[in-house]
Amino acid sequence: MSIAETKPGTILSRILESRRAEVARRQRIMPETVLRIAAGKADAPRDFAQALARDKVNVIAEIKKASPSAGVLRRDFEPAALARAFEQADAAALSVLTEEEHFQGTLAHLRDARAAVALPVLRKDFVVDRWQVWEARAANADSFLLIAAALDDAALADLLALGRELGMEALVEVHTAGELERVLAVGARVVGVNNRSLHTLDVRPETSLELVDMIPDDRIAVSESGLRSAEDLSKLRASGFDAFLIGESLMREAEPGAALGRLIDAVSAASGDLGAGSSDRSR
């Protein structure tokens, strides 16, 4: 599968190169036929898209141990305990990093987190092959991330379709207007705008505000990265975002669940009667 808009020598290109090599190695150990059998025995998938359409402040709380830009975020890292704390704080869904080399994640983190809660769980990784989608479902993932900058249109459409066959609606991530046009054209239903450039790791919260008006009302709009305050979420929610993916700022908290609860309460109070579906997105 060829890539799109990936600049040679960038952080994203280096991660994708190592990820493809790792996937090839694991395919030799675990053939897709075996994963298909395991996927058939997995728990029924939970509805990730529907969870983000609640008439509430919808946060996808991210569980990750480390990141390329910040290093280790949390040394007392217990995915199941974190998942329970986020569920108690009324997270809409969870995201779990499973990339090993740069984020110190594993599929075991995802399995442990999902087993501890009733929330839908997204596999956050660099998915470049159908084999990884089968692997995600076999590990009980309910959704998975697709990055527009890492995949061409044919690959995006193919991986989206496979996910739907398996009961998983993917979160499709964009960083630019051009990428957004591409993912809408292939039928993405859950669209994430990442405020962090995967080429440089720089964060621009304005990215979400610049792109939100391009996202149709019948799609679920998710703002990702660099979100820290109730003011951030309130502004983005008023502009039309349905959900927010928050990871690093929560992982740095002594009590991540309590921090998320305070954030959701503050946004709810500030929003007043503003609920999901009452967005100011104009077409």
Buried (B, 14 or more C-beta within 10 A) or exposed (E): BEBBBBEEEBBBBBBBEBBBEBBEEBBEEBEBEEBEEBBEEBEEBBBBBEBBBBEBBBBBBBBBBBBBEEEEBBEEBBBBBBBBBBBEBBBBBBBBBBBBEBBBBBBEBBBBBBEBBEBBBBBBBBBBBBBBBBBBBBBBBBBBBBBBBBBBBEBBBBBBBBBEEBBBBBBBBBBBEEBBEBBBEBEBBBBBBBBBBBBEBEBBBEBBBEBBEBBEEEBBBBBBBBBBEBEBBBBBBBBBBBBBBBBBBBBEBEEBBEBBBBBBBBBBEBBEEBBBEEBEBEE
